[in-house]
């Protein structure tokens, strides 16, 4: 039996978004309505099995979701809640365009497939405005805001880039000095600095009291002999003293050796 359908409205995703003030759970089904005619153009009446499928491309081969409904048609009209048999998961509608395929009974799937469209207010779900009231916030499977409103995600994303330096504000009043803290340990001695210029001589100090004599030191080494002094001038002769008595005649001395003969004198 060849069928053809006339859809009164394309599949919409109105049920997937709610206002920020809503607290009830979001319905997990979508409404598909239309009217089915047979090959002769007559409205179909009675129960027929219909397979609804979603594809990620208009000519996709494998559906990303599908379910079967036994629909009772009334003069061709039908209305069915999709997702009631096989629930949609988080990847079924991820913001990409999806295409609806409909197969009636044993007939091939109808062509062309219809794109899934949004109803006007569902478009707002692409970017929330105003207040939102989630019980928690999870991004990529990681909890970032818990049920108490506390940020529990990675802290790195909370710090923005450093802004430009603002103008210097007025100096505030000087606060009360705090208590002096305990002295820290003495640090290592620094390198000796360069000697500064010599200061002016101070006034002579008073002479101090004479100290006690120290112990006699050891004798020093004998110094070198000094140079001979110059001879003094000869003094004046003294007066002649009295002649003393003649002394005794001494013994005769030995005869001396004869001297050599003298030379011959000239002839007279």
Secondary structure, DSSP 4 states (H G I P E B T S, - for coil): --EEEE-SS--B-GGG---TT--SPPP--EEEEEEEEETTSPBP-EEEEEEEEEESSTT-SS-SEEEEEEEEEBTTEEEEEETSSS---TTTSSSS--EEEEEETTSPPPSSPEEPB--GGGGGGGS--S----S-EEETTEEEE-TTS-B-S-GGGG--PPPPPPPPPPPPPPPPPPPPPPPPPPPPPPPPPPPPPPPPPPPPPPPPPPPPPPPPPPPPPPPPPPPPPPPPPPPPPPPPPPPPPPPPPPPPPPPPPPPPPPPPPPP-
